[in-house]
Amino acid sequence: MMYDLSGLLDQIPNLSYDELLTLQEHIIQQLRVTLPISRPLTVSLSPLQLNAYPWNNWPSEATFRRGEIYDDDGR
């Protein structure tokens, strides 16, 4: 089905945000009715590849307890 949308397209710059959202919802609903999906969509994502860096800057015996960092006043 093809519709003549030339009049509508000319009015789009004058529509408010709410009117644009309503128009979008209406178009999406019409597409769902006229073009039903015959099979479920499946998305296969590959595992996320992250780089691992060795952090050898701190000695292994380093501790960062509050009592060792701050004095008795907590400063």
N, C-alpha and C positions, 0 to 999 in steps of 0.2 A: 504494500500500500504506500502510495506516495501522496503527501499532502502539500498543498501550496502554503508555505510558511512565510512568504515574503512580507505579508502584513505584520506578522508576529515578530519577525526578525528586525523590522524597522522600529518596533516598540521596545525592544529589550533594553536599550540604553536608558529609557525613561522609567523602568520598573524599579520598585523598591527592593530591598534585600529580601523581605518576607515574600514578596510576589515572585522573585526569582527562585526562591526555595520551593514555593508551591508549584511553580511551573516545572521545576526539576523533578519533584516527586511525582507529578502527573505524568511526565514523559517516561520516567522509570517504570511506573505502574503499567502504562500502556505497553511498554516493551516486554514486560513480564507476561502480560496477557497474550500478546500476539506472537511472542517468540519464547515459548516455554523451553526450558533446558531439558533435553531428553535423558541426560545421564548426569550424575553428580560430578561436580568438578573435583579433581584430585590434584593436589599440589605436592610435588616431591621436592623437598628442600635438601640440599646437600649440607653436611655438617659444617658448622662455622669454623673456619680455619683461623686460629689466633697464633700470633708469634709469642713464644715464651723466651724471656731473657733471663740469664742468670744474674742474681743480685748478690754480688760478692763484696759490697761496700761496707756492710756492717759486720763486726765480729759476731760470731755465733753466741758468745757469752754476754753480749750487750743486753741489758734489761732497761725498760723504760717505765718503771713503777713511779707512781705519783710521789711517793715519799723520797725517791732519789732525785726527781726533777725539781720539785718545789721545796721551799724551806718550811718551817713550822707555821708561818703565817699563810701558807698557800699561795705564795707569789714566786 
